[in-house]
Amino acid sequence: MKAGIVGLPNVGKSTLFNCLSNAKAQSANFPFCTIEPNIGVVNVPDPRLQKLEELVNPERVQPATVDIVDIAGLVKGASKGEGLGNQFLGNIRECNAIIHVLRCFDNDNIVH
């Protein structure tokens, strides 16, 4: 499964990506800090897998994973090709799920 993180510029998409994937993607206070998508793999914890391992004793255990994709921010006019509009659509089209990040506070120090 591939999940894309989307939202307006500077709402915390790359910060969330870094937290989920334990990556070090650049996260800065300016638009289009992310241009090319960052991709990380997150193991999905499942206590049932450990129980199955104890019962079956396989040579190897492969936990389920989710690919997390940090996609560039969507700006006004993207549907007309402004910003990274067409590239955004191409990146999101490849995802099975969407994680929409919103900023629910005002702060003049954050470019938005």
C-alpha distances in whole Angstrom, upper triangle without the diagonal:
4,7,10,13,16,20,23,25,25,24,22,19,19,21,18,16,18,18,15,14,18,19,22,21,24,24,28,30,30,28,26,25,22,22,20,16,16,12,12,10,10,11,11,15,16,19,19,18,21,23,22,23,26,27,26,26,24,24,21,18,15,13,9,7,5,6,9,11,14,16,20,21,22,26,29,29,26,26,29,28,29,27,24,23,23,20,19,18,17,14,13,13,10,8,6,8,11,13,16,19,23,26,28,31,34,35,37,36,32,32,30
4,7,10,13,17,20,21,22,21,19,15,16,18,15,13,16,17,13,13,17,16,19,18,21,21,24,26,26,24,22,22,18,18,16,12,12,9,10,9,10,12,13,16,18,22,22,21,24,26,25,26,29,30,29,29,27,27,24,21,17,15,12,9,6,5,6,7,11,12,16,18,19,23,25,26,23,23,26,24,26,24,20,20,19,17,15,15,14,11,10,10,8,5,5,6,9,11,14,16,20,23,26,29,31,32,34,33,29,29,27
4,7,10,13,17,18,19,17,16,12,14,15,12,11,14,15,12,12,16,16,18,16,19,19,22,24,24,22,20,20,17,17,16,12,12,10,10,10,10,13,13,16,18,22,23,22,25,27,27,27,31,32,31,31,29,30,26,23,20,17,14,11,7,6,5,6,9,10,14,15,16,20,23,24,21,21,25,23,24,22,19,19,19,16,14,14,14,11,9,11,9,5,6,5,5,7,10,13,16,19,22,25,27,28,30,29,26,26,24
4,6,10,13,15,16,15,13,10,11,14,11,10,13,14,12,13,16,15,17,15,17,17,19,21,20,18,16,17,13,14,13,9,10,9,11,12,13,16,16,20,22,26,27,26,28,31,30,31,34,35,35,35,33,33,29,26,23,20,17,14,10,8,6,5,6,6,10,11,13,16,19,20,17,18,21,20,20,18,15,15,15,13,10,11,11,8,6,9,9,6,8,6,5,6,8,10,14,17,20,23,25,26,27,27,23,22,20
4,7,10,12,12,11,10,6,8,11,8,8,11,12,11,12,15,14,16,13,15,14,16,17,18,16,14,14,12,13,13,10,10,10,11,13,13,17,17,20,23,26,28,27,29,32,32,32,35,37,37,37,35,35,31,28,25,22,19,16,12,11,7,6,5,6,9,9,11,15,18,19,17,18,21,20,20,17,15,15,16,14,11,13,14,10,9,12,12,10,11,9,6,5,6,7,11,13,17,19,21,22,24,23,19,19,17
4,7,9,11,9,10,7,10,12,11,10,14,15,14,16,18,17,18,15,16,14,16,16,16,14,13,14,11,13,13,11,12,13,15,17,17,21,21,24,26,30,31,31,33,36,36,36,39,41,40,40,38,38,35,32,28,26,23,20,16,14,11,9,7,6,7,7,7,11,14,16,13,15,18,17,17,14,13,12,14,13,9,11,13,10,8,12,13,11,13,10,7,6,5,6,9,12,15,18,19,20,22,21,18,17,14
4,7,8,7,8,7,10,12,11,12,15,16,16,18,20,19,19,16,16,14,15,15,14,12,12,13,12,14,15,13,15,16,18,20,20,24,24,26,29,32,34,34,36,38,39,39,42,44,43,43,42,42,38,35,32,29,26,23,19,18,14,12,10,8,8,6,6,9,12,14,12,14,17,17,16,14,13,12,15,14,11,13,15,13,11,15,16,15,16,14,10,8,6,5,6,9,12,15,16,17,19,18,15,14,11
4,6,6,9,9,12,13,14,15,17,18,19,20,22,21,20,17,16,14,14,12,12,9,10,12,12,13,15,15,16,18,20,23,23,27,27,30,32,36,37,37,39,42,42,43,45,47,47,47,45,45,41,38,35,32,30,26,23,21,17,15,12,10,8,5,5,6,9,12,11,14,16,16,14,12,12,12,15,15,12,14,17,15,14,17,19,18,20,17,14,12,9,8,8,9,12,13,14,15,16,16,12,11,8
4,6,8,8,10,12,13,14,16,18,19,20,21,19,18,15,13,11,10,9,8,6,7,8,9,11,14,13,15,18,20,23,23,27,28,30,33,37,39,38,40,43,43,43,46,48,48,47,45,45,41,39,35,33,30,27,24,21,18,15,12,10,7,4,6,7,10,13,12,16,17,16,14,11,11,13,16,15,12,15,18,16,15,19,20,19,22,19,16,14,12,10,10,10,13,14,14,14,14,14,10,8,6
4,6,7,9,10,11,13,14,16,17,19,19,18,16,14,12,9,8,6,7,7,9,8,10,13,15,15,15,18,19,22,23,26,27,29,33,36,38,37,39,42,42,42,45,47,47,47,45,45,41,38,35,32,30,27,24,22,18,16,12,12,10,7,10,11,14,17,16,19,21,20,17,14,15,16,19,18,15,19,21,18,18,22,23,21,23,21,17,15,13,10,10,8,12,12,12,11,12,11,7,7,6
4,6,9,9,10,12,14,14,16,18,19,18,17,15,14,10,11,9,11,10,12,12,12,15,17,16,16,18,19,22,21,25,25,27,30,33,35,35,37,39,40,40,43,45,45,45,43,43,40,37,34,31,28,25,22,21,17,15,12,12,11,9,11,12,15,18,17,20,22,21,19,17,17,17,20,19,16,19,21,18,17,21,22,20,22,19,15,12,10,7,6,5,9,10,11,11,13,12,9,9,8
4,6,5,6,8,10,10,12,14,15,14,14,12,11,8,9,10,12,12,12,11,11,15,16,14,14,16,16,19,18,22,22,24,27,30,33,32,34,36,37,37,40,42,42,42,40,40,36,34,31,28,26,23,20,18,14,13,10,11,11,10,13,15,18,21,19,22,25,23,21,18,18,19,22,20,17,20,21,18,17,21,21,19,21,18,15,12,10,7,8,8,11,12,13,13,15,14,11,12,11
4,5,5,6,9,10,11,12,14,13,13,10,11,9,11,12,13,12,11,11,9,12,13,11,11,12,13,16,16,19,20,22,26,29,31,30,32,35,35,35,38,40,40,39,38,38,34,31,28,25,23,20,16,15,11,10,7,8,8,8,11,14,17,20,18,20,23,21,20,17,16,17,19,17,14,17,18,15,14,18,18,15,17,15,12,9,9,6,9,10,13,15,17,17,19,17,14,14,13
4,5,5,6,9,10,10,11,9,9,7,7,6,9,11,12,12,11,9,8,11,12,10,8,11,11,14,15,18,20,22,26,29,31,30,31,35,35,35,37,40,39,39,37,36,33,30,27,25,23,19,16,14,11,9,6,8,9,10,13,16,20,22,20,22,25,23,21,18,16,18,20,17,15,18,19,15,15,19,18,17,19,17,14,12,12,10,12,13,17,18,19,18,20,18,14,15,15
4,5,5,6,9,10,10,9,9,8,9,6,9,11,13,14,14,12,11,15,15,13,12,13,13,15,15,18,19,21,25,28,30,29,30,34,34,34,36,39,39,38,37,36,33,30,27,25,23,20,17,16,12,12,9,12,13,13,16,19,22,25,23,25,28,26,24,21,20,22,24,21,19,21,22,19,19,22,21,19,21,18,16,13,13,10,12,12,15,16,18,17,19,17,14,15,15
4,5,5,6,8,10,10,11,10,12,10,13,15,16,16,16,14,13,16,16,14,12,12,11,13,12,16,16,18,22,24,27,26,28,31,31,31,34,36,36,36,34,34,30,28,25,22,20,17,14,14,10,11,9,12,13,13,16,19,22,25,23,25,28,26,25,22,20,22,23,21,18,20,21,18,17,20,20,17,18,15,13,10,11,9,11,12,15,17,19,19,21,19,16,18,17
4,5,5,6,8,7,9,8,10,10,13,16,17,17,15,13,11,14,14,11,8,9,8,10,10,14,15,18,21,24,26,25,27,30,30,30,33,35,35,34,32,32,28,25,22,20,18,15,12,11,7,8,6,10,12,13,16,19,23,25,22,25,27,25,24,21,19,21,22,19,17,19,19,15,15,18,17,15,16,14,13,10,12,11,14,15,18,20,22,22,24,22,19,19,19
4,6,5,5,5,6,6,9,9,13,15,17,18,17,14,13,16,15,13,10,10,9,11,11,14,16,18,22,24,27,26,27,30,31,30,32,35,35,34,32,32,28,25,23,20,19,16,14,13,10,11,9,13,14,16,19,22,25,28,25,28,30,28,27,23,22,23,25,22,20,22,22,18,19,22,20,18,20,18,16,14,15,14,16,17,20,21,23,22,24,22,19,20,20
4,6,5,7,9,10,12,12,15,17,20,20,19,17,16,19,19,16,13,13,11,12,10,13,14,16,19,22,25,24,24,28,29,28,30,33,33,32,31,31,27,25,22,19,18,16,14,14,11,13,12,15,17,18,21,24,27,30,27,30,32,30,29,26,24,26,27,24,22,24,25,21,20,24,22,19,20,18,17,14,15,13,16,17,19,20,22,22,24,22,20,21,21
4,6,8,11,11,14,14,18,20,22,22,21,19,17,19,18,15,12,11,8,9,7,10,11,13,16,19,22,21,22,25,26,25,28,30,30,29,28,28,24,22,19,16,15,12,10,10,8,11,11,14,17,18,21,24,27,30,27,29,32,30,29,26,24,25,26,23,21,23,23,19,18,21,19,17,17,15,14,12,14,13,16,18,20,22,25,24,27,25,22,24,23
4,5,9,10,13,14,18,21,22,22,20,18,16,18,17,14,10,9,5,6,6,9,11,13,17,20,22,21,22,25,26,25,28,30,30,28,27,26,23,20,17,15,14,11,10,9,7,10,10,14,17,19,22,25,28,30,27,29,32,30,29,26,24,25,26,23,21,23,22,18,18,21,19,16,17,16,16,14,17,16,19,21,23,25,27,27,29,27,24,25,25
4,7,9,12,13,17,20,22,23,21,18,17,20,18,16,12,11,8,9,9,11,14,15,19,21,24,22,23,26,27,26,28,31,31,29,28,27,24,21,19,17,17,14,13,13,11,13,13,17,19,20,24,27,30,32,30,32,35,32,31,28,26,28,28,25,23,26,25,21,22,24,22,20,21,20,19,17,19,18,21,22,24,25,27,26,29,26,24,25,25
4,6,9,11,15,18,20,20,18,15,14,16,15,13,9,9,7,9,10,13,16,18,22,25,27,25,26,29,30,29,31,34,33,32,30,29,25,23,21,19,19,15,14,12,11,12,11,14,16,19,22,25,29,30,28,30,32,30,29,25,23,25,26,23,21,24,23,19,20,23,21,19,21,20,19,17,19,18,21,22,25,26,27,26,28,25,22,23,24
4,6,8,12,16,17,18,17,13,12,15,14,13,10,11,10,13,14,17,20,22,26,28,31,29,29,33,34,32,35,38,37,35,34,32,29,27,25,23,22,19,18,16,13,13,12,15,16,18,22,24,28,30,27,30,32,29,28,24,22,25,26,23,21,24,24,20,21,25,23,21,24,22,21,19,20,19,21,21,24,25,26,24,26,23,20,21,22
4,6,10,13,14,15,13,10,9,11,11,10,7,9,10,13,15,18,21,23,27,30,32,30,31,35,35,34,37,39,39,37,35,34,31,29,26,24,23,19,17,15,12,11,9,11,12,14,18,20,24,26,23,26,28,25,24,20,19,21,22,19,18,21,21,17,19,22,20,19,22,21,19,17,18,17,19,19,23,23,24,23,24,21,18,19,19
4,6,10,11,12,11,7,7,11,11,11,9,12,13,17,18,22,24,27,30,33,35,34,35,38,39,38,40,43,42,41,39,38,34,32,30,28,27,23,21,18,15,14,11,12,12,14,17,19,23,25,22,26,27,24,23,19,18,21,22,19,18,22,22,18,20,23,22,21,24,23,21,19,19,17,19,19,22,22,22,21,21,18,16,16,17
4,7,9,10,10,7,8,12,13,13,11,14,15,18,19,23,24,27,30,33,36,34,35,39,39,39,41,44,43,42,41,40,36,34,31,29,28,24,21,19,16,14,11,12,11,12,16,17,21,23,21,25,26,24,22,18,18,20,22,20,18,22,22,19,20,24,23,22,24,22,20,17,17,14,16,15,18,18,19,17,18,15,12,13,14
4,6,8,9,6,9,12,15,15,14,18,19,22,23,26,28,30,34,37,39,38,39,42,43,42,45,48,47,46,44,44,40,38,35,33,31,28,25,23,19,17,14,14,12,12,16,17,20,22,21,25,26,24,21,18,18,20,23,21,19,23,24,21,22,26,25,24,27,25,22,20,19,16,16,15,18,18,17,15,15,12,10,10,12
4,7,9,8,11,14,17,17,17,20,22,25,26,29,30,33,36,39,41,41,42,45,46,45,48,50,50,49,47,47,43,41,38,35,34,30,27,25,22,19,16,16,13,12,15,15,18,21,20,24,25,23,20,17,18,20,23,21,20,23,25,22,23,27,27,26,28,26,23,21,19,16,15,13,16,15,14,12,11,9,6,6,9
4,7,6,10,12,15,16,17,20,22,26,27,30,32,34,38,41,43,42,43,47,47,47,49,52,51,50,49,48,44,42,39,37,35,31,28,25,22,19,16,15,12,11,13,13,16,18,17,21,22,20,17,14,15,17,20,19,18,21,23,21,22,25,26,25,28,26,23,21,19,17,16,15,18,17,16,14,13,11,8,6,8
4,6,8,10,13,14,16,19,21,25,26,30,31,34,37,40,42,42,43,46,47,46,49,51,51,50,48,47,44,41,38,36,34,30,27,24,21,18,14,12,9,8,10,9,12,14,14,17,18,16,13,10,11,14,17,15,14,18,19,18,19,22,23,23,26,24,21,19,17,15,15,15,18,18,17,15,15,13,10,7,8
4,5,6,9,11,13,16,19,23,24,28,30,33,36,39,41,40,41,45,45,44,47,49,49,48,46,45,41,39,36,34,32,28,25,22,18,15,12,10,6,7,9,10,13,15,13,17,17,15,12,9,9,12,14,12,12,15,16,15,16,19,20,20,23,22,19,18,17,16,16,16,20,20,20,19,18,17,13,11,11
4,6,9,11,11,15,17,21,23,26,28,31,34,37,39,38,40,43,43,43,45,48,47,46,44,43,39,37,34,32,30,27,24,21,17,15,11,10,8,9,12,13,17,18,16,20,21,18,16,12,12,15,17,15,14,18,18,16,18,21,21,21,24,23,20,19,18,16,17,17,20,21,20,18,18,16,13,12,12
4,6,7,8,12,14,18,20,24,25,28,32,35,37,35,37,40,40,40,43,45,44,43,41,40,36,34,31,29,27,23,20,17,14,11,8,7,5,8,11,13,17,18,15,19,20,17,16,12,10,13,15,12,11,15,15,13,14,18,18,17,21,20,17,16,16,15,17,17,21,22,22,21,21,19,16,14,14
4,6,9,12,16,19,22,25,27,30,33,37,38,37,39,42,42,41,44,46,45,44,42,41,37,35,32,30,28,24,21,18,16,12,10,8,5,8,11,13,16,17,14,17,18,15,13,10,8,11,12,9,9,13,13,11,13,16,16,17,20,20,18,18,17,17,19,20,24,25,25,24,24,22,19,17,16
4,7,10,13,17,19,23,25,28,31,35,36,34,36,40,39,38,42,44,42,41,39,38,34,32,29,28,26,22,19,15,14,10,9,7,7,11,13,15,19,19,16,18,20,16,16,13,10,13,13,9,10,13,12,9,12,15,14,15,19,19,17,17,18,18,21,22,26,27,27,27,27,25,22,20,20
4,6,10,13,16,19,21,25,28,31,33,31,33,36,36,35,38,40,39,38,36,35,31,29,26,24,22,18,15,12,10,6,5,5,7,10,13,16,19,20,16,19,20,18,17,14,11,13,13,10,9,12,11,8,10,13,12,12,15,15,14,14,15,16,18,20,24,26,26,26,27,25,22,20,20
4,7,10,13,17,19,22,25,29,30,29,30,34,33,32,36,38,37,36,33,32,29,27,23,22,20,16,14,10,8,6,5,7,9,12,15,18,22,23,20,22,24,21,21,18,15,17,17,14,13,15,14,11,13,15,14,13,16,16,15,14,16,16,19,20,24,26,27,26,27,25,22,21,21
4,7,10,14,16,19,22,26,27,25,27,30,30,29,32,34,33,32,30,29,25,23,20,18,16,13,10,7,6,5,6,9,12,15,18,21,25,25,22,24,26,23,24,21,18,19,19,15,14,16,15,11,13,15,12,11,14,14,14,14,16,17,20,22,25,27,29,29,30,28,25,24,24
4,7,10,13,16,19,22,24,22,24,27,27,26,29,31,30,29,27,26,22,20,17,15,14,10,8,6,5,7,8,12,15,18,20,24,27,28,25,27,29,27,27,24,21,22,22,19,18,19,18,14,15,17,15,13,15,15,15,14,17,17,21,23,26,28,29,29,31,29,26,26,25
4,7,10,13,16,19,20,18,20,23,23,22,25,27,26,25,23,22,19,16,13,11,10,6,6,5,6,9,11,15,18,21,23,27,30,31,28,29,32,30,30,27,24,25,25,22,20,21,20,16,17,18,15,14,14,14,15,15,18,19,22,25,27,30,32,32,34,32,29,29,28
4,6,9,13,16,18,16,17,21,21,20,23,25,25,24,22,22,18,15,12,10,9,5,5,6,7,11,13,16,20,22,24,28,31,32,29,31,34,32,32,29,26,27,27,24,22,23,22,19,18,20,17,15,15,14,15,14,18,18,22,24,26,28,31,31,33,32,29,29,29
4,6,9,12,14,12,14,17,17,16,19,21,21,20,19,19,15,12,9,6,6,4,7,9,11,14,17,20,23,25,28,31,34,36,33,34,37,35,35,33,30,30,30,27,25,26,25,22,21,23,20,17,17,16,18,17,20,21,24,27,29,31,34,34,37,35,32,33,32
4,6,10,11,10,12,15,15,16,18,20,20,20,19,20,16,13,10,7,5,5,7,10,12,16,18,21,25,26,28,32,35,36,33,34,37,36,36,34,31,31,31,29,26,27,26,23,22,23,20,17,16,15,17,16,20,21,24,26,28,31,34,34,37,36,33,34,33
4,7,9,8,9,12,13,14,16,18,18,18,18,19,16,12,11,7,8,9,11,14,15,19,21,24,28,29,31,35,38,39,36,37,41,39,40,37,34,35,35,32,30,30,30,26,25,27,24,21,19,18,20,19,22,23,26,28,29,32,35,36,39,37,34,36,35
4,5,6,7,9,10,11,14,15,16,16,16,18,16,12,11,8,8,11,13,17,18,22,24,27,31,32,34,37,40,42,39,39,43,42,42,40,37,37,37,35,32,32,32,29,27,28,26,23,20,20,22,21,24,25,28,31,32,34,38,39,42,40,38,39,38
4,5,5,7,9,10,11,13,15,15,16,18,16,13,13,10,12,14,17,20,22,25,28,31,34,35,37,41,43,45,42,43,47,45,46,43,41,41,41,38,36,36,36,32,31,32,29,26,24,23,25,24,28,28,31,33,34,37,40,41,44,43,40,42,41
4,5,5,6,9,10,11,12,14,14,17,15,12,13,10,12,15,17,21,23,27,29,32,36,37,38,42,45,46,43,44,47,46,47,45,42,42,41,39,37,37,36,33,31,32,29,27,24,24,26,26,29,30,33,36,36,39,43,44,47,46,43,44,43
4,5,5,6,9,10,10,11,11,14,12,8,9,7,9,13,16,19,22,25,28,31,35,36,38,42,44,46,43,43,47,45,46,44,41,41,40,38,36,36,35,32,30,31,28,26,23,23,26,26,29,30,34,36,37,40,43,44,47,45,43,44,43
4,5,5,6,9,10,10,11,13,12,9,11,9,12,15,18,22,24,28,30,33,37,38,40,44,47,48,45,46,49,48,48,46,43,43,43,40,38,39,37,34,33,34,31,29,27,26,29,28,31,32,35,37,39,41,44,45,48,46,44,45,44
4,5,5,6,9,10,12,15,14,11,13,13,15,18,21,25,27,30,33,36,40,41,43,47,49,51,48,48,52,50,51,49,46,46,46,43,41,41,40,37,36,36,33,31,29,28,31,30,34,35,38,40,41,43,47,47,51,49,47,48,47
4,5,5,6,8,9,12,12,10,12,11,14,17,21,24,26,30,33,36,39,41,43,46,49,51,47,48,51,50,51,48,45,45,45,42,40,40,39,36,35,35,32,30,27,28,31,30,34,35,39,41,42,45,48,49,52,50,48,49,48
4,5,5,5,6,9,9,7,10,11,14,17,21,24,26,30,33,36,39,41,43,47,50,51,48,49,52,50,51,48,45,45,45,42,41,41,39,36,35,36,33,30,28,29,32,31,35,36,39,41,43,45,49,49,52,50,48,49,48
4,6,6,9,11,12,11,14,14,17,20,24,27,29,33,36,39,43,44,46,50,53,54,51,52,55,53,54,52,49,49,48,46,44,44,43,40,39,39,36,34,32,32,35,34,38,39,42,44,45,47,51,51,54,52,50,51,51
4,6,9,12,13,12,15,16,18,22,25,29,31,35,38,41,44,46,48,51,54,56,52,53,56,54,55,53,50,50,49,47,45,45,44,41,40,40,37,35,32,33,36,35,39,40,43,46,47,49,53,53,57,55,52,54,53
4,6,9,11,10,13,15,17,21,24,27,30,34,37,40,43,45,47,51,54,55,51,52,55,53,54,52,49,49,48,46,44,44,42,39,39,39,35,33,31,32,35,35,39,40,44,46,48,50,53,54,57,55,53,54,53
4,7,8,9,13,14,18,21,24,27,30,33,36,39,43,45,47,51,54,55,52,52,55,53,54,52,49,49,48,45,44,44,42,40,39,39,36,34,32,33,36,36,39,41,44,46,48,50,53,54,56,54,52,53,52
4,5,7,10,13,16,19,22,25,28,31,34,37,41,43,45,49,52,53,49,50,53,51,52,50,46,47,45,43,41,41,39,37,37,36,33,31,30,31,34,34,38,39,43,45,47,49,52,53,55,53,50,51,51
4,7,10,13,17,19,23,25,28,31,34,37,40,43,45,49,52,53,49,50,53,50,51,49,46,46,45,42,41,41,39,36,37,37,33,32,31,32,35,35,39,40,43,45,47,50,53,53,55,53,50,51,51
4,7,10,13,15,19,21,24,27,30,33,37,39,41,45,48,49,46,46,49,47,48,45,42,43,42,39,38,38,36,33,33,33,30,28,27,28,31,31,35,36,40,42,44,46,49,49,51,49,46,47,47
4,6,10,12,16,18,21,25,28,31,34,37,39,42,45,47,43,44,47,45,46,43,40,40,40,37,35,36,34,31,31,31,27,26,25,25,28,28,32,33,36,39,40,43,46,46,49,47,44,45,44
4,7,9,13,15,18,21,24,27,31,33,35,39,42,43,39,40,43,41,42,40,36,37,36,33,32,32,30,27,27,27,24,22,21,22,24,25,28,30,33,36,38,40,43,43,46,44,41,42,41
4,6,10,13,16,19,22,25,29,31,33,36,39,41,37,38,41,39,40,38,34,35,34,31,30,30,29,26,25,26,22,20,19,19,22,22,25,26,30,32,34,37,40,40,43,41,38,39,38
4,7,10,13,17,20,22,26,28,30,34,36,38,34,35,38,36,37,35,32,32,31,29,27,27,25,23,22,22,19,17,15,16,18,19,22,24,27,30,32,35,38,38,41,39,36,37,36
4,7,9,13,16,19,22,25,26,30,33,34,31,32,35,33,34,31,28,28,28,25,23,24,22,19,19,19,16,14,13,14,16,16,20,21,25,27,30,32,35,35,38,36,33,34,32
4,6,10,13,15,19,21,23,26,29,31,27,28,31,29,30,28,25,25,25,22,20,20,19,16,15,16,13,11,10,10,12,12,16,18,21,24,27,29,32,32,35,33,30,30,29
4,6,10,12,16,18,20,24,27,28,25,26,29,27,27,25,22,22,22,19,17,18,16,13,13,14,11,9,10,10,12,12,16,17,21,23,26,29,31,31,33,32,28,28,27
4,7,9,13,15,17,21,24,26,22,24,27,25,25,22,19,20,20,17,15,16,16,12,11,14,12,9,10,10,10,9,12,13,17,20,23,25,27,27,30,28,25,25,23
4,6,10,12,14,18,21,22,19,21,23,21,21,19,16,16,17,14,12,13,12,9,9,12,10,8,11,10,9,10,12,13,16,19,22,24,26,26,28,26,23,22,21
4,7,9,12,15,19,20,17,19,22,20,19,16,14,15,16,13,11,13,13,10,10,13,12,11,14,12,11,10,11,11,14,16,20,22,23,23,24,23,19,19,18
4,6,9,12,16,17,14,16,18,16,16,13,10,11,12,9,7,10,10,7,8,11,11,10,14,13,10,10,11,11,14,16,20,22,23,23,24,23,19,18,16
4,7,9,13,14,11,14,16,14,13,10,7,9,11,9,7,10,11,9,10,14,14,14,17,16,13,13,12,12,14,15,19,21,21,21,21,20,17,15,13
4,6,10,12,10,13,15,13,12,9,8,9,12,11,8,11,13,11,11,15,16,16,18,17,13,13,11,10,11,13,16,18,18,18,19,18,14,12,10
4,7,9,7,9,12,11,10,8,7,7,10,10,7,10,12,12,11,14,16,16,18,17,13,13,11,11,12,14,17,18,19,19,20,20,16,14,11
4,6,6,9,10,10,8,6,8,8,11,12,10,12,15,15,14,17,20,19,22,20,17,17,14,14,14,14,17,18,18,19,18,19,15,13,10
4,6,8,9,10,8,8,10,9,13,14,12,14,17,17,17,19,22,22,24,22,19,19,16,16,15,16,18,20,19,20,20,21,17,14,11
4,5,5,7,5,7,10,8,11,13,12,13,16,17,17,18,21,22,24,23,20,21,19,19,19,20,22,23,23,24,23,24,21,18,15
4,5,5,5,6,7,4,7,9,8,9,12,13,13,15,18,18,21,20,18,19,16,17,18,19,22,24,23,24,24,24,21,18,15
4,5,7,9,9,6,7,11,10,9,12,14,13,14,18,18,21,20,18,20,18,19,20,22,24,26,26,27,27,28,24,22,19
4,6,9,10,7,8,12,12,11,14,16,16,17,20,22,24,24,22,23,21,22,23,24,27,28,28,29,28,29,26,22,20
4,7,7,5,6,9,10,10,12,14,15,16,18,20,23,23,21,22,21,22,22,24,27,28,28,28,28,28,25,22,19
4,6,6,8,10,11,12,14,15,16,18,20,22,25,24,21,22,20,21,21,22,25,26,25,25,25,25,22,18,16
4,6,8,9,9,12,13,14,15,17,19,20,23,23,20,20,19,19,19,20,23,24,23,23,22,22,19,16,14
4,6,5,6,9,10,10,12,14,16,17,20,20,18,18,17,18,19,20,24,25,25,25,24,24,20,17,16
4,5,5,6,9,10,11,12,15,16,19,19,16,18,16,18,19,20,24,25,25,26,26,26,22,19,17
4,5,5,6,9,10,11,13,15,18,19,17,19,18,20,21,24,27,29,29,29,29,29,25,23,21
4,5,5,6,9,10,11,13,17,17,16,18,17,19,21,23,26,28,28,29,29,28,24,22,20
4,5,5,6,8,10,11,15,14,13,14,14,15,17,19,23,25,25,26,27,26,22,20,18
4,5,5,6,9,10,13,14,12,15,14,17,19,22,25,27,28,29,29,29,25,23,21
4,6,5,7,9,13,14,14,16,17,19,21,24,27,30,31,31,32,31,27,25,23
4,5,6,7,11,12,11,13,14,16,19,22,25,28,29,29,30,29,25,24,22
4,5,5,9,9,8,11,12,14,17,20,23,26,27,28,29,29,25,24,21
4,6,8,10,10,13,15,18,20,24,26,29,31,32,33,33,29,27,25
4,7,9,11,14,16,18,22,25,28,31,32,33,34,34,30,28,26
4,6,7,10,13,16,19,22,25,28,30,31,33,32,28,27,25
4,7,10,13,16,20,23,26,29,31,32,35,34,30,30,27
4,7,10,13,16,20,22,25,28,29,32,31,27,27,25
4,6,10,13,16,19,22,24,26,28,28,24,23,21
4,6,10,13,16,19,21,23,25,25,21,21,19
4,7,10,12,16,18,20,22,22,19,19,16
4,7,10,13,15,16,19,19,15,16,13
4,6,9,12,14,16,17,14,14,11
4,6,8,10,13,13,10,12,10
4,7,10,13,15,12,14,12
4,7,10,12,10,13,11
4,7,9,8,10,10
4,5,6,8,9
4,5,7,9
4,6,9
4,6
4
